[in-house]
Amino acid sequence: MEQLDVAKGRLETMDPLLLYAYIALLIMAVIPIICGSMGSIKYKKKTKSSKKVDTSSEDEDSDRDETEFFKLEEAQMFPIYGSITLFSLYLMFKYFDKELINYLMTAYFGLIGVGAASTVLVSACRLLTGLALKGDYKIQMFHKNKEFFYWRFGGIHLLAICGAILLNSYYVLTKHWIVSNFLAESFAISAVELLNLDSFSTGMVLLSALFVYDVFWVFGTDVMVTVAKNFDAPIKVTWPKDIFAVITNGIFNKPEKMQFTMLGLGDIVIPGIYICLCLQFDYHLYLKSKVGKKHPRTMWFPKPYFWTVLISYILGLVVTVLVMHGFQSAQPALLYLSPACIFSSFFLAAVRGEVMELFKFKREGSDTKKKVLTSFKSKKEKKTSLKSKE
C-alpha cells in the first residue's frame, strides 16, 4: 500500500517536460503503425476490359509482389528464437568489447537502413505527388534462365537512395538521436507493412507468447534492460527528458549527459502487425458489402477493428508509461499491450456478432506456396500469347 501511495505521489508531481517526452514517444509509436498498415493494403488487379490497354508492366510488377506470412508454427517458435538472440547479445556485451560490438552493429544497421530509409522517402514522394513513381528502368538478373533479382526504378529512386546514404552516413558519424529516430521509424514502417500475419489465431498466439517472453526477460532477469541500455543502434525511438535544454544547446549539437526516454521497436512492430491484420479484416468486410463490390479500390472504407485496437494499443502504452514512472522500474510493455490488442479485437467481434468470421479470416495468398520467378522462356511465351489474342 505504501508503494502505491509513493507511485501516486510521483505521478501527481510529474515534470511537464517528462510528460512531453512520453507524448512524443506515443506519437512516434503510432505513426509507423498507421503508415505501415495503410501501405499494406493491396488492391486486386483490375478486370480486363474490351479496350486495349498495355498493362503488361503493371501485371509483371504485381506478379513479383510476393507476400510472405507468419504461420502458426513460426509464431510459436518466435519467442524461442528471440530469446536465443537476446541472450547471445547479452553475453557479447558482458564478455566482449562493447564499442567493437556497437561498431559492427552500426555498420550493419547503416547498410540495411539505406533500403528502409529510401523506401520511406519514395513512399513520402508518392503521397505528396499522388503519382505511382514506379520508374522506367529495370535491372534483372538470371541464373540458369531463372530470375533471382528484379528492381524497377527511376530518377526519384536514385535520389532517395542518395538521400538515405547521406542520412545513414551522418548517423554513423554522429549517432544523432533525431536521425536515429528517423531510421528506427523507417524500420518500423517497413516491418509493419511487410511482416504479415496469416490469421487472427496466429496473431493471438504470437502476442501471447511474446507476453510471456517479455515478462520473463524483464522481471526475471537483467538481460533485456542490459541489452537495451548498451545496444547503440536504431532499434528504439528516443526523446530527451528535457527537450528545451536540447534546443537551447543547439538541436544538431551532441547533447552532453542528456537523459532520454525510449521505446523499443519490438513494442511497436509486434502489436503493429496485429493492428495491420485488423485493417486487412476491415477491408475484407468492406469488399463483401454492396459498396465495396462497386468501389473496391479505395482507402475510405469503415475501419472499426483497426481504430478500436489502435486506441486500445495507445491506452496500453499510457498504462505502461504510468506504471513505469510511478514505480520507477522498467516495465515489459507487452504485459499491457498484448492483452489490450487481443481482448479489444475479440470484444468488438463479440459485440458485432463476427467472432466466427474473425477466426475464419485468412489473408489472401497465405495458403498458397511461394511462386517461382518466371524465366526468359515463360515471359516470351506469355507475351506471344497476348499478341496472338490481340
ChimeraX attribute file (.defattr): number of C-alpha atoms within 10 A of each C-alpha:
attribute: neighborCount
match mode: 1-to-1
recipient: residues
	/A:1	6
	/A:2	7
	/A:3	10
	/A:4	11
	/A:5	11
	/A:6	13
	/A:7	18
	/A:8	17
	/A:9	12
	/A:10	16
	/A:11	15
	/A:12	10
	/A:13	8
	/A:14	13
	/A:15	12
	/A:16	11
	/A:17	14
	/A:18	18
	/A:19	14
	/A:20	16
	/A:21	20
	/A:22	23
	/A:23	15
	/A:24	16
	/A:25	19
	/A:26	19
	/A:27	12
	/A:28	20
	/A:29	25
	/A:30	16
	/A:31	15
	/A:32	24
	/A:33	28
	/A:34	20
	/A:35	18
	/A:36	25
	/A:37	26
	/A:38	17
	/A:39	16
	/A:40	20
	/A:41	16
	/A:42	12
	/A:43	10
	/A:44	9
	/A:45	10
	/A:46	10
	/A:47	6
	/A:48	9
	/A:49	7
	/A:50	6
	/A:51	6
	/A:52	8
	/A:53	8
	/A:54	8
	/A:55	10
	/A:56	12
	/A:57	10
	/A:58	11
	/A:59	13
	/A:60	12
	/A:61	14
	/A:62	13
	/A:63	12
	/A:64	13
	/A:65	10
	/A:66	14
	/A:67	13
	/A:68	15
	/A:69	17
	/A:70	17
	/A:71	18
	/A:72	19
	/A:73	11
	/A:74	13
	/A:75	21
	/A:76	17
	/A:77	12
	/A:78	17
	/A:79	20
	/A:80	14
	/A:81	11
	/A:82	13
	/A:83	16
	/A:84	12
	/A:85	11
	/A:86	17
	/A:87	15
	/A:88	14
	/A:89	18
	/A:90	21
	/A:91	12
	/A:92	14
	/A:93	19
	/A:94	13
	/A:95	8
	/A:96	11
	/A:97	10
	/A:98	14
	/A:99	13
	/A:100	11
	/A:101	16
	/A:102	16
	/A:103	14
	/A:104	11
	/A:105	16
	/A:106	21
	/A:107	15
	/A:108	12
	/A:109	20
	/A:110	23
	/A:111	15
	/A:112	13
	/A:113	24
	/A:114	22
	/A:115	18
	/A:116	23
	/A:117	26
	/A:118	23
	/A:119	20
	/A:120	22
	/A:121	20
	/A:122	20
	/A:123	17
	/A:124	12
	/A:125	17
	/A:126	15
	/A:127	11
	/A:128	9
	/A:129	10
	/A:130	9
	/A:131	9
	/A:132	11
	/A:133	16
	/A:134	17
	/A:135	13
	/A:136	9
	/A:137	10
	/A:138	10
	/A:139	9
	/A:140	10
	/A:141	11
	/A:142	14
	/A:143	9
	/A:144	8
	/A:145	13
	/A:146	15
	/A:147	15
	/A:148	14
	/A:149	11
	/A:150	14
	/A:151	11
	/A:152	13
	/A:153	15
	/A:154	13
	/A:155	13
	/A:156	17
	/A:157	19
	/A:158	13
	/A:159	14
	/A:160	21
	/A:161	20
	/A:162	14
	/A:163	16
	/A:164	24
	/A:165	19
	/A:166	13
	/A:167	20
	/A:168	26
	/A:169	16
	/A:170	15
	/A:171	21
	/A:172	18
	/A:173	9
	/A:174	14
	/A:175	17
	/A:176	16
	/A:177	20
	/A:178	15
	/A:179	17
	/A:180	25
	/A:181	18
	/A:182	20
	/A:183	29
	/A:184	26
	/A:185	26
	/A:186	23
	/A:187	26
	/A:188	28
	/A:189	28
	/A:190	24
	/A:191	22
	/A:192	28
	/A:193	23
	/A:194	18
	/A:195	20
	/A:196	21
	/A:197	24
	/A:198	21
	/A:199	23
	/A:200	23
	/A:201	17
	/A:202	20
	/A:203	26
	/A:204	20
	/A:205	16
	/A:206	26
	/A:207	24
	/A:208	20
	/A:209	18
	/A:210	23
	/A:211	20
	/A:212	15
	/A:213	19
	/A:214	21
	/A:215	17
	/A:216	15
	/A:217	17
	/A:218	18
	/A:219	15
	/A:220	10
	/A:221	11
	/A:222	12
	/A:223	19
	/A:224	22
	/A:225	17
	/A:226	15
	/A:227	19
	/A:228	17
	/A:229	9
	/A:230	16
	/A:231	20
	/A:232	18
	/A:233	21
	/A:234	26
	/A:235	20
	/A:236	23
	/A:237	25
	/A:238	23
	/A:239	22
	/A:240	21
	/A:241	21
	/A:242	19
	/A:243	18
	/A:244	12
	/A:245	13
	/A:246	17
	/A:247	12
	/A:248	9
	/A:249	13
	/A:250	11
	/A:251	15
	/A:252	12
	/A:253	12
	/A:254	14
	/A:255	16
	/A:256	8
	/A:257	6
	/A:258	12
	/A:259	13
	/A:260	15
	/A:261	15
	/A:262	17
	/A:263	20
	/A:264	16
	/A:265	19
	/A:266	15
	/A:267	18
	/A:268	29
	/A:269	24
	/A:270	22
	/A:271	25
	/A:272	30
	/A:273	24
	/A:274	31
	/A:275	28
	/A:276	30
	/A:277	26
	/A:278	26
	/A:279	25
	/A:280	24
	/A:281	23
	/A:282	17
	/A:283	22
	/A:284	16
	/A:285	16
	/A:286	19
	/A:287	17
	/A:288	11
	/A:289	12
	/A:290	10
	/A:291	11
	/A:292	16
	/A:293	11
	/A:294	9
	/A:295	13
	/A:296	19
	/A:297	16
	/A:298	10
	/A:299	11
	/A:300	10
	/A:301	17
	/A:302	13
	/A:303	17
	/A:304	16
	/A:305	22
	/A:306	23
	/A:307	15
	/A:308	17
	/A:309	26
	/A:310	25
	/A:311	16
	/A:312	22
	/A:313	27
	/A:314	18
	/A:315	16
	/A:316	21
	/A:317	24
	/A:318	18
	/A:319	15
	/A:320	20
	/A:321	21
	/A:322	17
	/A:323	17
	/A:324	16
	/A:325	18
	/A:326	20
	/A:327	17
	/A:328	12
	/A:329	11
	/A:330	15
	/A:331	19
	/A:332	22
	/A:333	24
	/A:334	27
	/A:335	19
	/A:336	19
	/A:337	25
	/A:338	26
	/A:339	18
	/A:340	21
	/A:341	27
	/A:342	22
	/A:343	14
	/A:344	18
	/A:345	24
	/A:346	18
	/A:347	14
	/A:348	16
	/A:349	18
	/A:350	13
	/A:351	9
	/A:352	9
	/A:353	11
	/A:354	14
	/A:355	15
	/A:356	10
	/A:357	12
	/A:358	18
	/A:359	14
	/A:360	12
	/A:361	17
	/A:362	19
	/A:363	17
	/A:364	11
	/A:365	13
	/A:366	17
	/A:367	11
	/A:368	7
	/A:369	8
	/A:370	11
	/A:371	10
	/A:372	11
	/A:373	17
	/A:374	16
	/A:375	15
	/A:376	13
	/A:377	10
	/A:378	13
	/A:379	12
	/A:380	11
	/A:381	11
	/A:382	11
	/A:383	11
	/A:384	11
	/A:385	11
	/A:386	11
	/A:387	9
	/A:388	7
	/A:389	6
	/A:390	6
